[in-house]
Amino acid sequence: MANAFPRSRRVAEQIQRVLSELIRRELRDPRLGPVTIVDVQVSKDLSHAKVFYSILGGDKNPELTREIMLDAAKLLRGPLGRALNLRHAPQLTFVADELIEYGTQLSAAISTAVKSDIERHVDDAEDASQSDKE
């Protein structure tokens, strides 16, 4: 029976916790706004980790944040490996997670559609009541 909770998944969760703390504590770039580590995907051999981050507070310059995070990958690899007690720390690749933004846009589109549908049904009900009175 295959392991239901493989080592790569356990390491990914640990990387997420440690990186969140390291970014908060170690990165002192004043241009960097609040960043949250959303998810981490680790290769089976633990040599590569894809780190998905989200920018909080509606940062106006996501490109700058991406550059800062890519530069930080080099700086954070050593402390990450020491914190995890791994012989070889994984190569970090930071990727902006756009699911939250996409979800917000989708929610706004649904709200607009529901509102227009309600207005259309109210107009139909008023038209029906006018024709009943005649």
Helices and strands as residue ranges (DSSP letters): H 7-26, E 35-42, E 48-55, H 62-84, E 91-96, H 99-133
